[in-house]
Amino acid sequence: MNNKKYERAKGIIGIALAVIMLASVFAIVPTAMAEPPEGGAPSSIRIYGDVQPDGNAPERYTNWTQPFDPTVIPKDSITFNPALLEEEFGVKNGENAREKIFLRAWYEPCGKYWGSRKNYTHPTINMEYTYMLINTQYKPTSGQPGNTHFAFPTCEISSQPGLGAWNCMSKSTEGELTRLANVSGSVVPYGKTVNGRIEIEKGFRNLAVGDEVQFLDHKLEVTAINGHDYVIKVWYAGNRDDDAGKGWITLKKGAKMYFDRHNNMYSTANHDPAAGQIRTWYVRRDSENSNIIYLGKELQPCDVFYVNGVRYDVTAIEVLDTTGDSNADALKYITLRTKLPKCIEAIPEESVVSSQSIECIEPSEIIPVLPPFNEKHYMVDDIDIPLWTRVSEERNWTKQDYAGTKLDTDNDGEWIAYDVDERIIPDVEPLNITYIAEDFERRYSTNLLEKLQEKWSGAVTSTERVDLFFLIDGSQSITQQDFELQKQGLAEAVKDPNVVPQDGTVRVCVIQFSSNA
């Protein structure tokens, strides 16, 4: 095994990721993953991806619901139960706060990567995390800069590539937390936007000569202390192996300096590669708390950064206006996406910065996940919640399960679906995932054009037969007369050679759905 691999116990969950043919778009909804029988094989689930070049998920979300909406992903996705950080972990606006971390995964057979001379396409596993602030009633909330600290991964660990821990230095003034330093963005006309900009940072107090600290894609070492000035060395940590650092940098009181991928120093930030080198990572000192060195990063949607050979895309930052001046002043959540190519060793990836490569994920290799999913954590069971049915009175049914058992385990009068306390699962083991197989799916040949509202040319591009599925509405929401009209129109369409080729290459299947289906 090469030296980039990491020793971790095999988990109980495996994901079988399958490429599907262009003419065979058939979604399979993932179900809950069960514990394997003792001595048996790990649980697995099949995920379908779309081989079309435009079959990838959007690089930036435009609506605040999209990080939680499975329909923005062209094909299958897995939504995991979210993790929960309880009130003793975080601080929001100076008060105890909670944080909810959402995770979903999907597969893109045509992941795009850019090299120095040519572009590449690799099958890609996507893992997407949304770190959301919630209040003590487990409701979404927001935090203003300056007095808001929240959990956010900032440094690498030896047991996996990429980010793996909240904090890696005991002298951090925030401990496991990260400080929200600034929030900006236009929120017209809704008072909120997912196109916000934030600054996040960690402070380190009384660093001594030889101390090293990391914050995301750069590291810093104190090499000397001359009176009131620190002399520092800064280096890039985006690749698997760190770059050589740039030293003899004097950090004075009140100074703030931005650094690019090659450790060049600037006085301002820049997110646009057309306007010069990307430079969003910074180091600063306060004039008052001069014994504290702050390491931080300015982030906005479409930003891409790399840590320890793993790529991170910022796909959404929801910010809000809490003062009514049409300017963002509070953070609600931030969404990060990791693109993990399925290949051997590493591949070049220079879409944003030069001299950059990212680590590959090989079959049966543990897929790296961000905290808290890579450690023991609390989970909120948002999936296995019983719902009501029309068979019983709604208000009575919501108080019990299908057997009639009352669903209020703590007897506080709140139904379990509305009572998060009853759905918290403590001490959940780290999430261990691998991919174990990949193949073309030939069992389904329909392209479900009627569902996607696309036009079909009628041409059959394969020597194999094609199944054409028609869907008719037989639910209680449609009258009998309209139902008969559907069947009449369907019969005419099947006999029309302009709709369905009559040469035997197409088989027709009719699916009727109803209220009882």
Secondary structure per residue as TSV (DSSP state, phi and psi in degrees):
chain	resnum	aa	ss	phi	psi
A	1	M	-	360.0	136.1
A	2	N	-	-72.7	167.7
A	3	N	T	-74.5	-1.4
A	4	K	T	-91.6	-5.8
A	5	K	-	-82.2	158.5
A	6	Y	-	-126.2	139.5
A	7	E	-	-87.8	107.8
A	8	R	-	-141.0	149.8
A	9	A	-	-63.9	144.0
A	10	K	-	-68.0	138.2
A	11	G	-	-88.6	178.6
A	12	I	S	-91.9	-5.8
A	13	I	E	-112.6	127.6
A	14	G	E	-120.4	147.5
A	15	I	E	-118.0	121.9
A	16	A	E	-92.3	113.1
A	17	L	E	-102.0	119.7
A	18	A	E	-117.2	130.2
A	19	V	E	-77.8	140.5
A	20	I	E	-115.5	158.3
A	21	M	-	-73.2	154.3
A	22	L	T	-57.8	-37.2
A	23	A	T	-89.8	10.2
A	24	S	-	-130.6	73.7
A	25	V	-	-95.0	102.9
A	26	F	-	-138.5	113.2
A	27	A	-	-86.1	138.8
A	28	I	-	-117.7	121.5
A	29	V	-	-76.3	123.7
A	30	P	-	-65.0	145.5
A	31	T	-	-108.4	175.3
A	32	A	-	-61.5	143.5
A	33	M	-	-90.7	124.0
A	34	A	-	-95.5	158.6
A	35	E	-	-65.2	139.2
A	36	P	-	-73.1	154.7
A	37	P	-	-63.6	152.9
A	38	E	T	-58.7	123.9
A	39	G	T	80.9	-0.1
A	40	G	S	-92.6	-175.7
A	41	A	-	-75.1	154.4
A	42	P	-	-63.3	155.0
A	43	S	E	-66.7	148.3
A	44	S	E	-144.6	160.0
A	45	I	E	-145.2	145.1
A	46	R	E	-96.9	132.5
A	47	I	E	-118.0	131.4
A	48	Y	E	-98.8	139.3
A	49	G	E	-120.6	165.8
A	50	D	-	-107.5	126.4
A	51	V	-	-81.5	-4.0
A	52	Q	S	-64.5	143.8
A	53	P	T	-59.0	-30.1
A	54	D	T	-97.5	21.3
A	55	G	-	-89.4	10.5
A	56	N	S	-91.2	157.9
A	57	A	-	-69.3	155.6
A	58	P	-	-61.4	143.4
A	59	E	S	-75.2	-21.4
A	60	R	S	-141.6	135.7
A	61	Y	-	-86.1	146.6
A	62	T	-	-114.1	-5.4
A	63	N	S	-133.8	144.6
A	64	W	T	-69.9	-10.4
A	65	T	T	-90.1	-16.0
A	66	Q	G	-64.5	-34.9
A	67	P	G	-62.3	-12.8
A	68	F	G	-116.3	3.9
A	69	D	-	-102.9	112.3
A	70	P	G	-67.9	-17.2
A	71	T	G	-76.4	-10.5
A	72	V	G	-77.4	-14.1
A	73	I	S	-92.8	124.7
A	74	P	S	-57.7	-30.8
A	75	K	S	-126.9	-145.7
A	76	D	-	-67.1	155.2
A	77	S	-	-150.5	156.7
A	78	I	E	-110.5	125.8
A	79	T	E	-104.6	118.0
A	80	F	-	-85.7	156.9
A	81	N	-	-60.0	137.0
A	82	P	-	-71.4	156.6
A	83	A	E	-92.0	157.9
A	84	L	E	-130.7	131.5
A	85	L	E	-107.2	121.8
A	86	E	E	-79.5	176.2
A	87	E	E	-63.9	-26.6
A	88	E	E	-73.0	-10.0
A	89	F	E	-90.0	-39.6
A	90	G	E	-121.8	163.5
A	91	V	E	-131.0	129.3
A	92	K	E	-125.7	119.8
A	93	N	T	52.6	41.3
A	94	G	T	78.9	0.6
A	95	E	E	-118.0	159.5
A	96	N	E	-59.9	136.1
A	97	A	E	-139.3	168.5
A	98	R	E	-120.3	165.6
A	99	E	E	-139.6	139.0
A	100	K	E	-118.3	128.9
A	101	I	E	-116.4	118.8
A	102	F	E	-96.6	146.0
A	103	L	E	-139.5	133.5
A	104	R	E	-141.7	158.3
A	105	A	E	-137.7	147.7
A	106	W	E	-155.0	173.7
A	107	Y	E	-122.8	132.8
A	108	E	E	-123.1	108.2
A	109	P	E	-63.7	-19.7
A	110	C	E	-118.8	51.1
A	111	G	E	-64.3	138.0
A	112	K	E	-104.0	134.9
A	113	Y	E	-139.2	149.8
A	114	W	E	-116.7	125.3
A	115	G	-	-100.5	178.4
A	116	S	S	-71.1	-28.1
A	117	R	S	-114.3	-29.3
A	118	K	S	-150.0	165.2
A	119	N	E	-96.4	158.3
A	120	Y	E	-128.5	154.6
A	121	T	E	-125.8	124.5
A	122	H	E	-133.0	141.6
A	123	P	E	-55.7	135.0
A	124	T	E	-132.9	133.6
A	125	I	E	-95.3	125.2
A	126	N	E	-105.1	130.3
A	127	M	E	-121.2	123.8
A	128	E	E	-123.8	131.4
A	129	Y	E	-121.6	137.6
A	130	T	E	-122.9	117.1
A	131	Y	E	-95.9	108.1
A	132	M	E	-115.0	135.5
A	133	L	E	-78.7	135.3
A	134	I	E	-132.2	158.2
A	135	N	-	-91.8	-172.6
A	136	T	T	-73.3	-7.4
A	137	Q	T	-99.8	12.4
A	138	Y	S	65.7	24.6
A	139	K	-	-98.9	147.6
A	140	P	B	-57.1	140.0
A	141	T	-	-141.9	-170.7
A	142	S	-	-140.8	159.5
A	143	G	B	-130.4	140.8
A	144	Q	-	-93.2	151.5
A	145	P	T	-65.7	155.6
A	146	G	T	97.3	-51.2
A	147	N	S	-118.5	21.0
A	148	T	-	-115.0	125.9
A	149	H	E	-126.1	135.4
A	150	F	E	-143.9	163.8
A	151	A	-	-80.2	128.7
A	152	F	-	-154.3	132.5
A	153	P	-	-65.4	135.8
A	154	T	-	-131.6	-12.5
A	155	C	E	-147.4	164.6
A	156	E	E	-91.1	161.1
A	157	I	E	-131.2	165.5
A	158	S	T	-78.0	-18.3
A	159	S	T	-88.3	-3.4
A	160	Q	E	-159.3	156.9
A	161	P	E	-76.6	158.9
A	162	G	E	79.7	-165.0
A	163	L	E	-68.9	140.7
A	164	G	E	-144.9	-3.8
A	165	A	E	-148.2	157.0
A	166	W	S	-72.5	-34.9
A	167	N	-	-158.5	143.4
A	168	C	-	-126.9	18.2
A	169	M	-	-143.4	124.6
A	170	S	T	-67.8	-18.2
A	171	K	T	-88.6	10.9
A	172	S	B	-66.9	132.9
A	173	T	T	-73.1	-20.9
A	174	E	T	-99.9	-1.9
A	175	G	T	64.0	-125.8
A	176	E	T	-77.4	-7.5
A	177	L	-	-97.3	166.9
A	178	T	E	-121.2	140.6
A	179	R	E	-89.0	133.0
A	180	L	E	-84.4	110.3
A	181	A	E	-94.4	-30.5
A	182	N	E	-158.4	149.0
A	183	V	E	-137.2	135.6
A	184	S	E	-151.0	168.0
A	185	G	-	139.2	150.3
A	186	S	B	-85.7	130.0
A	187	V	-	-113.7	12.4
A	188	V	T	-71.1	135.8
A	189	P	T	-104.4	3.6
A	190	Y	T	-99.9	-3.4
A	191	G	T	80.6	4.8
A	192	K	E	-158.9	162.3
A	193	T	E	-158.0	154.3
A	194	V	S	-96.3	8.7
A	195	N	B	-106.7	42.0
A	196	G	-	-85.7	168.7
A	197	R	E	-127.5	135.5
A	198	I	E	-134.9	158.7
A	199	E	E	-116.7	129.4
A	200	I	E	-122.6	149.2
A	201	E	E	-158.7	163.2
A	202	K	E	-128.6	138.8
A	203	G	E	-99.5	146.5
A	204	F	E	-129.3	120.8
A	205	R	E	-96.8	138.1
A	206	N	S	54.4	47.1
A	207	L	-	-65.2	137.3
A	208	A	-	-102.6	166.9
A	209	V	T	-60.1	129.3
A	210	G	T	97.1	-13.1
A	211	D	-	-69.4	136.1
A	212	E	E	-119.0	139.2
A	213	V	E	-136.0	154.2
A	214	Q	E	-127.8	141.9
A	215	F	E	-140.5	105.0
A	216	L	T	58.5	-116.2
A	217	D	T	-94.4	9.7
A	218	H	E	-137.3	157.3
A	219	K	E	-125.9	160.2
A	220	L	E	-139.2	142.0
A	221	E	E	-128.4	136.9
A	222	V	E	-84.5	118.7
A	223	T	E	-102.4	-19.9
A	224	A	E	-164.7	157.2
A	225	I	E	-129.1	113.4
A	226	N	E	-111.2	95.9
A	227	G	T	65.9	-117.8
A	228	H	T	-93.7	1.1
A	229	D	E	-105.3	141.4
A	230	Y	E	-97.3	139.8
A	231	V	E	-107.1	124.8
A	232	I	E	-126.2	160.6
A	233	K	E	-122.2	136.5
A	234	V	E	-122.8	137.9
A	235	W	E	-144.7	159.3
A	236	Y	E	-85.2	135.1
A	237	A	-	-120.4	26.5
A	238	G	-	-78.4	-28.2
A	239	N	S	-90.4	170.4
A	240	R	S	-58.9	-41.4
A	241	D	S	-105.6	133.3
A	242	D	-	-64.9	148.7
A	243	D	-	-77.6	166.1
A	244	A	-	-65.9	143.8
A	245	G	-	-89.9	166.7
A	246	K	E	-111.1	121.0
A	247	G	E	-109.7	-170.0
A	248	W	E	57.6	38.8
A	249	I	E	-99.3	121.9
A	250	T	E	-89.5	124.6
A	251	L	E	-110.4	105.7
A	252	K	-	-92.8	169.7
A	253	K	T	-59.0	135.4
A	254	G	T	77.9	-0.6
A	255	A	-	-81.1	149.9
A	256	K	E	-142.0	122.5
A	257	M	E	-129.9	134.6
A	258	Y	E	-99.9	148.3
A	259	F	E	-130.6	142.5
A	260	D	-	-94.5	-171.9
A	261	R	T	-62.5	-28.6
A	262	H	T	-99.4	17.7
A	263	N	-	67.5	20.6
A	264	N	-	-74.5	147.0
A	265	M	E	-104.0	141.3
A	266	Y	E	-139.7	163.3
A	267	S	S	-96.4	-12.2
A	268	T	S	-133.2	160.7
A	269	A	-	-87.2	159.3
A	270	N	B	-150.5	128.5
A	271	H	-	-105.8	-9.8
A	272	D	-	-104.2	113.5
A	273	P	G	-62.5	-24.2
A	274	A	G	-70.6	-19.2
A	275	A	G	-99.3	6.9
A	276	G	S	129.9	-170.1
A	277	Q	S	-63.7	138.3
A	278	I	-	-65.8	128.1
A	279	R	B	-147.6	99.0
A	280	T	-	-125.1	-10.9
A	281	W	E	-88.6	139.8
A	282	Y	E	-142.4	163.5
A	283	V	E	-130.9	142.1
A	284	R	E	-150.6	163.3
A	285	R	E	-131.4	141.5
A	286	D	-	-76.8	156.2
A	287	S	S	-74.8	-34.2
A	288	E	S	-85.0	-57.5
A	289	N	S	-88.7	69.2
A	290	S	T	-73.3	-12.3
A	291	N	T	-87.7	5.3
A	292	I	E	-110.4	128.0
A	293	I	E	-104.7	126.5
A	294	Y	E	-102.3	131.3
A	295	L	E	-111.5	130.6
A	296	G	E	-149.2	178.4
A	297	K	E	-150.2	138.5
A	298	E	E	-93.8	129.6
A	299	L	E	-128.6	144.0
A	300	Q	-	-150.5	162.1
A	301	P	T	-56.4	144.7
A	302	C	T	80.5	-4.2
A	303	D	-	-67.0	144.4
A	304	V	E	-129.7	132.2
A	305	F	E	-139.0	165.2
A	306	Y	E	-128.9	141.1
A	307	V	E	-138.4	120.2
A	308	N	T	55.7	37.3
A	309	G	T	83.2	13.5
A	310	V	E	-121.5	136.8
A	311	R	E	-91.0	139.1
A	312	Y	E	-127.9	121.7
A	313	D	E	-104.2	131.5
A	314	V	E	-88.9	108.4
A	315	T	E	-98.7	-17.9
A	316	A	E	-164.0	141.6
A	317	I	E	-135.6	106.1
A	318	E	E	-86.2	122.9
A	319	V	E	-123.8	156.1
A	320	L	E	-132.0	158.9
A	321	D	-	-101.5	111.6
A	322	T	S	-102.9	-1.9
A	323	T	S	-112.7	-9.2
A	324	G	S	84.0	16.6
A	325	D	S	-101.1	11.0
A	326	S	S	69.2	12.9
A	327	N	B	-117.8	139.8
A	328	A	-	-66.8	138.4
A	329	D	-	-141.5	6.7
A	330	A	E	-149.7	147.7
A	331	L	E	-101.7	136.9
A	332	K	E	-106.5	-50.2
A	333	Y	E	-156.2	162.0
A	334	I	E	-132.5	139.0
A	335	T	E	-115.5	127.3
A	336	L	E	-117.6	139.2
A	337	R	E	-122.2	133.2
A	338	T	E	-107.9	132.6
A	339	K	E	-105.9	116.3
A	340	L	E	-116.0	102.7
A	341	P	E	-71.3	142.3
A	342	K	B	-90.0	104.8
A	343	C	S	-167.6	-167.1
A	344	I	S	-112.9	140.4
A	345	E	S	65.2	-112.2
A	346	A	E	-146.6	161.4
A	347	I	E	-129.6	151.2
A	348	P	E	-68.7	144.4
A	349	E	-	-148.4	92.6
A	350	E	-	-118.6	36.5
A	351	S	S	-70.1	-23.0
A	352	V	S	-122.2	-46.0
A	353	V	S	-127.9	160.3
A	354	S	S	-89.0	164.6
A	355	S	S	52.8	46.5
A	356	Q	-	-123.3	137.9
A	357	S	E	-134.3	159.2
A	358	I	E	-127.3	149.3
A	359	E	E	-72.5	144.8
A	360	C	-	-92.8	158.5
A	361	I	B	-110.4	119.7
A	362	E	-	-93.7	160.3
A	363	P	T	-54.7	136.8
A	364	S	T	70.7	2.6
A	365	E	-	-80.1	138.3
A	366	I	-	-63.0	126.3
A	367	I	-	-77.3	125.3
A	368	P	-	-67.6	135.1
A	369	V	-	-125.2	153.3
A	370	L	-	-79.7	157.8
A	371	P	T	-65.2	147.9
A	372	P	T	-92.2	8.7
A	373	F	T	-71.4	-17.6
A	374	N	T	-92.7	12.3
A	375	E	S	-143.6	172.8
A	376	K	-	-61.7	136.1
A	377	H	E	-152.3	168.3
A	378	Y	E	-87.8	142.2
A	379	M	E	-121.2	143.7
A	380	V	E	-104.0	121.6
A	381	D	-	-78.8	92.5
A	382	D	-	-95.9	0.5
A	383	I	S	-106.8	-49.6
A	384	D	S	-86.6	58.8
A	385	I	-	-108.7	121.1
A	386	P	-	-67.3	139.7
A	387	L	-	-110.2	168.4
A	388	W	-	-83.7	170.5
A	389	T	-	-139.5	160.5
A	390	R	T	-72.6	-9.3
A	391	V	T	-64.4	-33.8
A	392	S	S	-118.9	166.5
A	393	E	-	-60.9	130.7
A	394	E	H	-56.9	-47.5
A	395	R	H	-66.4	-32.4
A	396	N	H	-76.7	-38.1
A	397	W	H	-66.8	-35.2
A	398	T	T	-69.8	-5.6
A	399	K	T	-98.1	2.1
A	400	Q	B	-150.3	164.3
A	401	D	-	-90.9	-172.0
A	402	Y	T	-64.8	-23.0
A	403	A	T	-88.3	-1.6
A	404	G	-	90.7	4.7
A	405	T	-	-75.5	133.6
A	406	K	B	-66.0	130.6
A	407	L	-	-102.0	70.8
A	408	D	-	-150.1	76.6
A	409	T	T	-66.5	-26.0
A	410	D	T	-101.2	6.2
A	411	N	-	54.0	41.6
A	412	D	S	-102.2	7.1
A	413	G	S	84.6	0.8
A	414	E	-	-104.7	131.8
A	415	W	-	-63.7	147.2
A	416	I	G	-58.3	-33.1
A	417	A	G	-66.8	-23.6
A	418	Y	G	-106.7	3.3
A	419	D	-	-121.3	96.1
A	420	V	G	-62.2	-33.4
A	421	D	G	-52.6	-35.3
A	422	E	G	-80.4	-7.3
A	423	R	G	-117.5	11.2
A	424	I	E	-85.6	128.2
A	425	I	E	-112.6	113.6
A	426	P	E	-82.6	160.3
A	427	D	E	53.6	47.1
A	428	V	E	-76.0	134.4
A	429	E	-	-65.9	157.4
A	430	P	-	-55.1	146.6
A	431	L	-	-81.9	114.4
A	432	N	-	-111.7	118.2
A	433	I	E	-129.8	141.2
A	434	T	E	-134.2	163.1
A	435	Y	E	-107.5	141.2
A	436	I	-	-121.2	-14.4
A	437	A	-	-161.4	158.2
A	438	E	-	-150.9	137.6
A	439	D	-	-164.7	163.7
A	440	F	E	-74.7	141.0
A	441	E	E	-96.7	114.2
A	442	R	-	-109.2	1.9
A	443	R	S	-75.7	-23.2
A	444	Y	-	-121.2	127.9
A	445	S	-	-117.1	2.6
A	446	T	-	-75.1	148.2
A	447	N	-	-106.2	2.9
A	448	L	-	49.2	44.1
A	449	L	H	-64.3	-29.9
A	450	E	H	-68.1	-28.4
A	451	K	H	-78.0	-39.4
A	452	L	H	-82.8	-2.9
A	453	Q	T	57.7	41.7
A	454	E	-	-109.7	163.6
A	455	K	-	-95.3	139.7
A	456	W	-	-109.2	131.2
A	457	S	-	-70.8	-18.1
A	458	G	-	89.8	-8.4
A	459	A	-	-82.6	141.0
A	460	V	-	-105.0	113.0
A	461	T	-	-92.1	0.6
A	462	S	S	-121.8	154.9
A	463	T	S	-74.5	-13.7
A	464	E	S	-80.8	159.5
A	465	R	-	-69.0	153.8
A	466	V	E	-117.4	132.7
A	467	D	E	-93.8	126.3
A	468	L	E	-109.4	118.2
A	469	F	E	-100.3	132.4
A	470	F	E	-112.0	140.4
A	471	L	E	-115.2	127.0
A	472	I	E	-121.7	148.2
A	473	D	E	-90.3	115.0
A	474	G	-	-118.2	23.7
A	475	S	S	-80.4	175.0
A	476	Q	T	-71.6	-10.7
A	477	S	T	-80.9	-3.5
A	478	I	S	-120.0	142.8
A	479	T	-	-76.8	162.3
A	480	Q	H	-63.1	-37.5
A	481	Q	H	-62.8	-44.9
A	482	D	H	-66.5	-33.7
A	483	F	H	-64.0	-42.0
A	484	E	H	-65.4	-36.3
A	485	L	H	-64.5	-37.6
A	486	Q	H	-59.9	-47.6
A	487	K	H	-64.2	-39.2
A	488	Q	H	-64.2	-44.9
A	489	G	H	-65.0	-35.8
A	490	L	H	-65.7	-44.1
A	491	A	H	-61.2	-40.5
A	492	E	H	-67.0	-38.6
A	493	A	H	-66.3	-40.1
A	494	V	H	-64.4	-32.8
A	495	K	H	-85.9	-7.4
A	496	D	-	-88.2	115.4
A	497	P	T	-64.0	-19.6
A	498	N	T	-74.8	-18.0
A	499	V	T	-101.7	-50.5
A	500	V	S	-125.4	118.1
A	501	P	-	-54.5	140.0
A	502	Q	S	-102.3	16.8
A	503	D	S	-94.7	9.8
A	504	G	S	88.2	1.2
A	505	T	S	-84.6	-10.8
A	506	V	E	-123.5	128.5
A	507	R	E	-105.1	140.2
A	508	V	E	-108.5	133.7
A	509	C	E	-126.9	134.2
A	510	V	E	-109.0	127.9
A	511	I	E	-114.5	126.3
A	512	Q	E	-110.0	128.3
A	513	F	E	-109.9	152.8
A	514	S	-	-142.2	174.9
A	515	S	T	-66.2	-22.2
A	516	N	T	-100.2	5.2
A	517	A	-	-73.4	360.0
